[in-house]
Amino acid sequence: MPVPDAPPGQPRKAATAAWIGSALEYYDFFIYGSAAALIFPEVFFDESDPATATLLSLATFGVAYAARPVGALFLGHFGDRVGRKKIMVFTLILMGVSTFLIGCLPTRDQVGTLAPVLLVLCRVLQGISAAGEQASANSMTLEHAPPHRRGFFTSFTLSGTQGGQLLATLVFIPIAALPEEQLMSWGWRVPFWMSVAVAVVGYVIRRKLDETPAFAQQAATEGVVKLPLAVLMREHWADVLRVIAGALVASVSTIFTVWALSYATSDSVGIDRSAMLWVGALANLVALGAIPLWATLSDRIGRRPVYLIGAAGSAVTMFLYLWAISTGSYPLIMLLGIVAFGVVYSAANGVWPSFYGEMFSTRVRLSGMAIGTQIGFAVAGFAVTFAAQIAGPDGDDWFAVALFTAALCVPPVVAALSARETAKIPTERLGERTPAEAAQRETVTA
């Protein structure tokens, strides 16, 4: 049965809510990445061994990614049972609270080893929240969007993520410029405290959303799935594997955002902290424009070719960007940072919300996207920790890190080549293999 059209203006409203909510949510998530690279090694870990302190701090960045598959199982299940809207509101509140608490934590000098333990606990809560955020926002926008513009509308979730990263970077630029004593005592806490405003604004926006026509129709006709995970593993296990492999492309983002920032500001290169933060800010600003353009192109020529440009191209441009950092040439770093992250990576980043979401039917879409992406993202999150080890005792083997990042771009390329092209498939037919298979599909209802 064809999915009824969304009420006039609802697709734009859903896309706007996804953009703003993701921007606010990922503002919280990415200020942690900046702090993990620049602040936390001194505040929460043993200063007598700076290299180990940095490694442990970057490991806490990856902890949230390890928590994300667990959160995906829980939130994906309830998202396919009770709807997209409730999960979107819940994830926003959880992220705001956990981020605010990070800004209130005592330091290692105050409470000893309890400080990093509390930091990890808050980071786990951030990871659980992020696990449901993108999958629910993507499902919401995809199921509200006109069939011929699903790529464009779902891309707002990822451009919102880039907006949040841009906001986090801009907030940290003046913070990083504070005198060392003020920065390490209270300055680093301010961006985390600002998450209260983040949670309030996001809550107001998302509470006004309608549930999607596709989910409402599913619930009213066949009924919601009692055990989404069971249906997902029976009917869509191959697509889950594709999404897991595809999600490894996020390693490009974590290496660019965290490890490259730490490397560039280390003694071996010596770029000013604020100057490097501006590289990320401008790259994200370019990405805000590039992501919807790439997504619009995918509505015309298909998801696969655009995604492949981003995944394969990122494997090449990461070498160029890290090489530029090794030269210490700031204009070169700025140029190649914008090209690598703002333009090329945006091709994959702008298309995956529709590409992955269209692999699944409405009844298990949120579970499929959440579980698949979050397992892949867990590997991407710890890519920063692995990079810190691969870079050697002096942390300056950029070529090995670039090679490692390029290797992580291979599974996404393979996943895209093996996937079906879904750009022109009607929304109600997404997730079906053949008409015969669709007719024989068992429905597990509540």
N, C-alpha and C positions, 0 to 999 in steps of 0.2 A: 504494500500500500504506500503510495507517495506520501512523503512527509509534508504536512501543511506548511505554507509559507509563514515565516515569523511576522508578527505585527509590524507595520511600518515604523522604521526608525530603530527597531529592536536590534538588528545586526550591528548597526553603528554603536548603539548603546552598550552592547555586550563587548564589542571590540575595545571601546573606550575604557570600560570597567576593567577588562583584562590588562590593557596597557598600564593604566594607573596603578591597579593592584599589584601587577608584576614589578613595576618600577619601585613601588614602595616596599614590597617584599624583598626584592633583590638589592635594594639600597642596604637593608639590614644585613643581608648575606655577604655582600661585597665589602662593606666597611670592615668586616672581620678579616677578609683576605689582606687588605692594606695594613691593618694592625698586626696581623700575624707576621708579615714581612718586615715591618718597620719598628714596632713597639714591643710586642709581647715577649720576644727573646730576653729583653732586659727586665720587664715587669714581672713575669710569671716564672722565669726559669733561671738556672744558675749562671750568673754573669761571669764566673771564673773560667768557663769553657764556652766562649761565644759560638763556636762552630756547632757544638752539640745543642746549645740553647736554640739556635736558629733551626736546626733540624727538628727538634721537638716542637717548636712553635709551628712550623709548617705542617707537622704531623697532625696537630690539632685542627688545622684547616681541613685535612682529609677525614677527620673523625665524623664530621657532619655527613660526608658522602657515604661513609660506612653505615650510618643510621638511616639513610634514605631508602634502601630496599625494604627495611622493616616498616617504615612509615608508609611506603607504597602499598604493601600488602594490606595494611589496615585501612588507609584512606581510600585506596582504589576499591576495596570491597564495599565500603559505605557510600562512595561516590556513585557506584552503579546500583546501589540499593535505594538510597534516599535522594539522590539528585546531585547535580553539579554545584548548585548555588550554595548549599549548606557547607560543603567542603571548602569552597572558596572563602567563605566568611571565617570558618574555623582556622584555616591555615594562616590567615592574616593576623588574627589575634594571637595565636601561638608564637608566631615569629616576632611580633612586636614586644610581647612580654619577655621572651627569652633574650632578646637583644638588649632591652632595657636593663635586665639583671646583669648582663656582662659588664655594663658601665658602672654597676654598683659593687663589683667584686673586690675583695681585699687583695693586696699584692702578696708576692712571696715574702717580702721583708716583713709583712705584718702577721701572716698566719702560716708561713712555711709551705710545706707540700700540699696543704689543703687548697691553696690558691689555684694551682693548675688542675686539681681534681674538679673543683667547682666550675672552672672554665670549660672543661671537657663536657660536663653535664649540661651546661647551657648550650654548648655547641651541638650536642646530640638533639636537643629540642629544636634548634634551628634546622637541623637536617630533616627531622620528621616533618616539620612544617613545609619545607621546600619540596619534599617528596610529593605532596599532594597539590602544590600550587600550580605548577605548569600544566600538569595533566588535566586538572579541573578547568583551568582557564582555557586551555586549548580545546577541550571538549565543548565548553560553553560557546566559544566563538565559532568553531567548526559547525556545530549543530544549529546555530542561528544564521549562518552565512548563506547567501544565494549559492546554488551549486556551482556556478561558473566562476565564483570569486572566493572560493574557500581558501585558496592559498593566500590571497591578499588579507582577508580578515583574520585568519589565524596567525599571520605574521605579527600582529599587534602584540601578542603575548611576548614574543622575543624582542621586538623593538622596545617594549616596556622593560624587559630585563636589561637591555643595553642602556636605557634611560636611567634605571636604578644604579647601574654601575657608574654611569657618568655622574650622577648626583653624589654617589659615595666618594668618587674621586675628587670632585670639586669641594666637597666638605673637608676632605683630608688635606687638601693643598694648604690652606691657612693653618690648619692644626699642625702639620709637619713643619711649618716655618716658625713655630713657637720656640722660644729658648728651651734648651734641653731639659732643664729642671722643671719648667712648667709643663712641657709636653709629657714627661714621664710621670708627673704627679697627678694632674687633673685634666690636662688638655685632651688626652686620648679618649677620655670618658664621654666628652660632649657629643660626638656623633652617635654613640650608643644610646644616650639619654633621649636624643631626638626621635627615637623610634616610637615614643608615646604618641607624638603627633602623627607619625606614619600609621599607626594602628587605628587611630580615631578616624582619620580621613578615609582610609581604605574601607573601614567598617560601614561608614555612611554610604559610600558609593556602591558597595556590593549588596547591601541590604535591599536596594531598589531594583535589582535585576529580576527578570522573570526566568522561570525554568525554561529549558529549551523545548521547542516543539517536538523534536525527535524523541527526547526522553519521555515527555508527557504522553506521546502517542504509544511508545513502547509500554509504559506503565498501564495505560488504559486498555490496550488490546491484548498483547501476549502476556503482560505482567513483567515485573522486574525479575531478574535472575536471583535465585536463592543463594547459590554459591558461584559467584562470578569467576573465581579462580579455577574451579573445576571445568567450567565451560571454556574458559580461556585456554587452558592446557590441552583440552580435547580438540578444539577446533582451530586454534590460532597459535599453536606452539611454535611453528616455524616463523611466524611473524614476530613473536616475542623475541626469538633469537636474533632476527634481523634488527629489531629495534635496539637490543642490547649491543650488538656490534656497531650499529650506526651511532649510538650515543657516545661511543669512545671518541668521536670527533671533538667532544667537549674538552678533551685534554689540551687542545690548542688554546682554549680560553684560559684554563687554569695555569698553564705554563706561561702564557703571555702576561696574565694579570698578577701572578704571585712570584713564580720563580724568576722570571726575567727582571721584575722590579727589584727583587733581592740581589740578583747578580749585578745589575747596573749600578746599584747604590753601594756595592761592596768596595772594599779597599782596592781590589784588583782593577776596577774600572773607575770608580770615584765620581759617578754622575750625581748631581744634587738631587735629593729626594723630591723636592717640589717640581723640579724640571722633568723628572721621569713620570710623575703623576700627571703632568700636562700631556705627555705622549698618550697615556691611556685615555685621558679626557677627550682629546681631539679625535682619537681613533673611534671612540664610542659615539661621538657626535656625528662623524661620517657614517657610522653603522646605522644610526637612526634613520638616515635617508636611504641607505643602500638596502636594508632589509626589506622594506615594502616593495622596492623596485624589483629585486630578485624574485620575491614572492609573486608579484604581478606577472613577471615573465614566465614563472612556472605554471600559472593559470593558462597560458597560451601554448607553451611548448612542452609542458610536462614537468613533473617533480624530479624525475631521475636525472636528466641532463644538468639541471641547475644545481642539484645537490652534489653531483659528481665534480662540478667545477669547484665548489667550495671545499670538499674533502680532499681531492687530489691537489688542488692549488695550495691549500694550507700546508701540506707536507713540504712543498717547495719553498714557500715564502717564510716559513719558520727558520729555515737555514739562513735566509737573507737577513731577517730581523736580528737574530742572535749574533750573526757576524757583524752587523752594524754596531751592536752594543759593544762587541769586543774591540772595535776600532776606537771607541770613545768619541766618535763624531756625532754631536747632537743633531745637526740637521739631517744626517743620514738616518739616525735612529728614528727621528720624527717621521720622515718620509716613508720609510719601510714599515714602521709601526702602523701607520694609517693604511697603507696598501694591504699589509698582511691581515690585520685584524678588522679594520674598518670596511674594507672592500671584499677581499677574497673570502675570508672566513664567513662573512655575512651571507654568502650564497647558501652555504649549508645551514647556517643558523636561521635564515629567514624561511627556509622551505621545510625543515624537519617537523614543525608543528602540524602542518597539513599532511606531509608525507607519511609520518608515523600514524597519525590519527585515522587516516583513511584506510589503513590496513585492517581496522577492526570494525565490527558491527556496533550499533548503539548500545546494546545490552552489556558489552564488556569493554567498551572503548576506554573508559577512564582507568580501569584495572590494567588493560594491556599497555597503555601509554605509561602509566605510573610505574609499573613493575619493570617493563623493558628499559625505559630511560634511566630509572634510578639505579639499576644494577650497573649499567654502563657508566653512569655518572660517578658511581662509587669508585670505579677504577680511575676515572679521570681526576677525581679529587685527590687520590693518593699519587697521581702522576707527579705532583709537586714534590712529594717526599722522595720518590724514586729519583727524580731529577736532581735533587740535592745530594743524593748519594752518588749518582752517576757522574756528577760534575767534579768529583775528586776531592781530596783533602783541602785544596785551596778554593774550591767552588767555582772554578773558571773554565772547565772543559765544556764550552758552549757547543762544540761540534757533536759531542756525545749526546747532549741533551736534545739537540735538533734532530739527530738520527733517531733517538728514542721517540720523539714526538711524531716524526714521519712514519715510524713503524705502527704507531697507534692510529694513524689515518688509513692504514691498509684495510682493516676489517670494515670500516664504514663504506669504502669503495666497493668491496665485495658484496656487502649487504644491499647496496643500491643496485648493483648490476643484476642481482638475483631477484629483486622485488618486482611486483607488478606495477605498471603505470596506472595511477588512480585518478588523475586530474579530471578526466571527463566522465567518470562514473557517477550516476545519480546518488544522492546522499542515502536514500533508503536501500540502495544496493551495495553500499560499502561493506566490506568484510565477507561478501559472498565469493565463492570460487566459480561455481557454475549454477545455472538455474536449477538443474536437477539436485545439486547438493543443497541449495537453499530450500527446496521443497521438502527434502528429507530431514532438515535440521530439527533436532529435538529442542523443545523449549522447556527450560527448568524454571518454573514459576514459584512465586511466593505462596 
